[in-house]
Amino acid sequence: MLKTEAPSGSHTDLDLYDLADLVDALVDDQAQAAVAVRAAAPELVLAVEAALPRLQAGGRLVYVGAGTSGRLGVLDSVELNPTFSWPRERSPALIAGGRGAMFDAVEGAEDHYEQGRLDLQALTIGPDDVVLLLAASGTTPYVLGALQAAQAAGALTIGLANNPHSPLAGLAEIGITLDTGPELISGSTRLKAGTAQKIALNTFSTALMVRLHKVYGNLMVDLRATNAKLLRRALALTMHATGADEAQAEAVLRACDQQVKLAIVVLRTGIDVASAEKHLRAAHGSVRAALATIAG
């Protein structure tokens, strides 16, 4: 029996707990997800190192999963655009059962190996693409079919599973095992297995975006300000990074089409917007490198 499916030896009378003890047990068990991800940190480092040059060469970050794992992949892919201005077309996500499975469970869809292969092929995958394959069990046929197609296309394959020695982690070029063990509610991998996957995805994609110069210091300076909340955030980030007052930062952001990185370079150096754009392009989008070049 897979570890993620095995009955837990802890809290075997869970249904008899009073509410406070029930909540404590669930929270404490979820904390083990972070421990599992910490143990897999070396493999996450390898994955980021291997993915980075491919994305720098124009490749895509492709997510594939089923059920909870598929929804977590979709979530990570969707959030890259507003958070880091990562082009939406460069982070497609596949979930077994299609887009509708994001909202309504399509349980049988994960059993179709050939559909996974065909869905991945339809994205016209190439050697610069990075395919991130997610399955708590590590045995999901849909995901393994997509893995086969990705390998045939020469893409980098990264497999995330929650069971040791799984086919997915073993067959992928880089296998990451998040060994969360049995679930507190037996077999419910939406619990700590899912939490571990979410932490690992956050870590992987954010580390990539930092290395792709989407962050200055620890500031999210390449966000897309598409609503009132994000406009306020862009203004606050610009003020924090430059020391400018609100009126000055707002005026420069407006001149920079709400691009925080560009506004920081303008405010920190006093050069015009066009020159700041030129220096940022030459620095491959790195605010730090652009400022150093102008100062030097």
Secondary structure, 3 states (H helix, E strand, C coil): CCCCCCCCCCCCCHHHCCHHHHHHHHHHHHHHHHHHHHHCHHHHHHHHHHHHHHHHCCCCEEEEECHHHHHHHHHHHHHHHHHHCCCHHHCCEEECCCHHHHCCCCHHHHHCHHHHHHHHHCCCCCCCCEEEEEECCCCCHHHHHHHHHHHHCCCEEEEEECCCCCHHHHHCCEEEECCCCCCCCCCCCCCHHHHHHHHHHHHHHHHHHHHCCCEECCEECCCCCCCHHHHHHHHHHHHHHHCCCHHHHHHHHHHCCCCHHHHHHHHHHCCCHHHHHHHHHHCCCCHHHHHHHHHC
